[in-house]
Every structure is written in structure tokens, then in C-alpha cells.
Amino acid sequence: MKRLRLGILVLTAAMLAPGSAMGAPAVVILVRHAEKEALPADDPGLTPAGKQRAAELARVVATWKAAGATVKALFASDAKRTQQTLAPLATATLPVTQVKAADTAALVKKILAVQGGVVVVAGHSNTVPAVIQALGGAAGITIDDAEFSRLFVVTGAGGKAVVVAMRYGNP
């Protein structure tokens, strides 16, 4: 519950703070996909624990939505596991837009085109840090291959971005 209160506080502050690029979203939430199966190796789906984490992400974002935020866009890579991570949230809000995992520039362009509200992005351990940096966040963020609980909140995307790292779901 403590994490959730912190999330609502961050979101509220972000929606009131200036500094975003003109027309950019108020908040960008980035997560690595949830826990994945081992097979098939080329495009695995989520494990039962991953499906629980995806449901928890939807619950967390729904709580922020209840605090007055509007989810304006959902983006995931072309991998099944990222799309499944956003599936419960998409059911409650709007469809997921797919962007090729390696095309950071295209994803950032789509994110910055969203005016106001909240954008949620599910990526990979190697793409989430690159997107954060391209949105104006600091370089050097790493996500270990065994980490699935990290959630990054970016405010001021496209300008003087601020990044808050949090955790959601079970460690």
C-alpha cells in the first residue's frame, strides 16, 4: 500500500508540474515485460507469475486513473510477452499499439505525440533504459535479466525529464 500511495503522489505532482515538451504526456510509465516462459525461445508468453504481475500493473494504473489520470496510450513491442503484460490494462482502457522493439526512435516519437495524460509502455530489459534516456532521463539505468518488478515513472518527457523508479507486484 505504501508503494501505491507513493505512486499516486508522484502522479499528482507530475500532472501539476511544468516542464514537459509541448503536447507531451504528463506521465510515462515504463515497465519491463512480466515473467516469461522459457519456450518457445523466439517468442515466449508469460508464466502464471507473469500473468499475476500483469494484473497487478493494471490494478496500479487503475488506482492512478481513479486519482484523476487518464490513460491515453499503451505501447508494447512486437513480442508476445510485452503485449500480454499490458493485456489486462488494455481490457480496462484501450488497445495496445505495437512498435518494433529495436525502433526506440519510433516509439519515442509516438509517446511524445500523446497530449497530456498517462502513457504506459511495456518493453524489455535492454529497451526500457534506452527509451527512458531518449525521453530525457538519465543514462545508466540497468535492468537485470531476473528483474521484473521495476516500474519507472517519467515526467517532463521530451524536456527536462525526471525519472522515479519504483517496484510493483511481488519481488
N, C-alpha and C positions, 0 to 999 in steps of 0.2 A: 504494500500500500504506500510505503514511503516513496518508492520509485515513481509510482503513479502520480502522487502529489507533486513531486519534482517535475515530472513531465508536464503537468497542467500549468505549473508556474512558468516553466521555460516557454511553453507555447503562448501563454498570455503575454509574457514580456516580449516575445518575438513579434507578435501581431501588433504591438503598440510601438515597437522601436523602428525608427527610420534607418536608412542605410542600404536597403535592397536596391538592386538595379531597377530602373523604371519598368514597371509591368511584371517584375519577377514575383514568384510565390513568396508568401510571408514566411513559410516554413517548408524545408525539405527534410523528410525523414528517410534515412538510408539504412538498410539492413542487408546483411549477407543472407543468402537463402538459408532456410532451416535445414536441419539434419537430413542427409541424403542416404539413399540405399547404396550399396556397393555395386550392384548390377542393375541394368546394363551399364557398362563403364562409360559409354559415349553420351548417355543422357538419362541418368537415374532420376527416379522420382523421390518423394520424401518418405522417410521412415515414419512409424507411428509417433515417435517423439517429435519428429519434424512437423507432422500434421498438428500436433498439440501446440507447438510453438507458433505455427501459422495462425491458429485460432486465437492464441494469446495476443499476437500482433494486432489482429482485427479488434480484439477487446480493448487494447490500449488506445488504438486510434479512435475507436468509437467513444471512449471516455473523453478524449480531447475534443471530438466532434460535439459531444454534449456540453462542453465548456464554451462552445461558440465557433469552433473552427469548421471550415467547410473543406472537405476533401475534393480537390479539383482535378487531380490526375494520379493515375497509378502506372508506373513503368517497371517492366521486368525484361531481362534478357530473353533470348530465344531458347533458353534451356528450360526443360520441364520443371526442374526444382525451383527456379525463381518464380515461375508462373504459379506453381502450386503454393508457394509461400504467400502470395498475395490473393489467392483464390477466395478464402473466407472474407477478406476485406472487400474484394470485388463484388461478392454476393450481396454485401450490405451497402455498397456505394455505387461504383461504376466499373466498366470493363477495364482490363489491363491492356496497355499499349506495349507491344513488343518492340525492342530495339536490339540490334546485334550487340552482343557482349563486348566485342572489341571496338565498337564505334563510340568511344567516350564523347567525342565532339558532337555527334548527332544527338546523343542523349542529353547532354548539357544544353544544347540549343532548344530541344523540346521542353526541358524543365524551365528554362528562363522565359519561354514563350507563355507560360501559365501566369495569369494575372491574379495575384492575391491567393489566399487560402493555403491549403496544405497539399504537397506533392509527396507521394510515397514511392520509393524506389527499392526494388529487390535486385541485388547484384551478386557478385562473387567476392571472395577474399582478395583477389587481385584487382577487381574493378571498382569496388566501393571507395577505396582510398584515392584512386585516380579521379573519380567523379567529385569527391569532396574537394580535392585540390583544384580541379577545373572550375568549381563553383566559387573559389576564392578562399577556401580553407587552407590550413597549414599542410605542408608536405610531411612525410614521415610516418603517417598512420599505417600501422600494420595490423592485419587480422590473421591470427594463426589458423592453420587448416582445421584444427579441432574446435575452433570457437564459432558458436552460432548464436550467442545471446547478446551480441553488441548491437546497439541502436544509436545512430548518430543523428542529431538534430542540427540542421544548418539554418541559420538566419542570416539575412543580408546577402543572399546568393547573388553572384554576379557583381558584387561590390565589395564592401569591407565585411566579409563573412565571419561569423562566429560559429564555432562548432562545439556542441556539447555531446560528450559520449556518455551513454547510459547502458543499462542492461535490461533485458526483458525476458520473461519466462524463466524456466529452471536453468541453472548454470550448465 
